[in-house]
Amino acid sequence: MDEKRKFDNLHHSLAGTGANTDFSAGLNYVICVDELKDADIKGRLYCGCLPQGKGFSCSEELIICIDDIMDKIDFPQSTLDKKSFVKKKGTVVKLSEKEITEVMEKMKNFNTDSAAGDRATFVLQVQFRQNASWQGVVKSVETDETHSFKSALELVKIIDEISAGKVAGGSNGLISPEAITGNSEDEEK
């Protein structure tokens, strides 16, 4: 069994553990949120293949960058092929098996403590790419809360709300109703 498949099996066995996933065992991304402007985040992304970091100016850029990395290393594998009505200029070229092994090793050994955002810092672990989206866990470094997510949109909402200081609770992946509505029970009375 080749190294990629061994790691793939290890990673998928960890995936069923939900919010208790051991972040030291997977391919992690560090998201540093420096600004929250016009209800969107701005910051830097770090991982083993981006040790110097890559800036992003909105959540869409962040998602596209991470998705491109996952496409290049083919991990986690997407269950759907991407379709488009327009011809793209720069299609993602998958890495060779040797390059994939090197990148995955760098990502496994990446020090997630090496960067911090001005507003918030997150460690992201995408476990699956099913139903044309992502599933995984994200941990807020500052609050030590872990949230599971079932889509990239849910991930963006969690990051936005924690960055804005609106998320209560944690570990169970649930967001308080007050965080969503912006109202508390006291205000309603």
MOKA-V893857 format. One line per field, one symbol per residue. ss: DSSP state (H for helix, E for strand, L for the rest). phi: phi as a letter, one per 20 degrees, with the letter a starting at -180 (. if undefined). A space follows every 50 residues. Layout:
ss = ???
phi = ???
This chain:
ss = LLHHHHHHHHHHHHHLLHHHLLHHHLLLEEEEEEEEELLEEEEEEEELLE EEEEEELLHHHHHHHHHHHHHHHLLLLELLLLLLLLLLLLLLLLLLHHHH HHHHHHHHLLLLLLLLLLLEEEEEEEEEELLLLLEEEEEELLLLLEEEEL LHHHHHHHHHHHHLLLLLLLLLLLLLHHHHHLLLHHHHL
phi = .ffffffgffffffffemfegeffddedddddeebccllcecrcdcagec fencfcdaffffffffffffffelbfffecefdbedfefdefefffgfff ffffffffefefeebbefeaccddceebcdllbdcrccdeffemedcecd bffffffffgfffemdednqlemedfgfffenddfffff
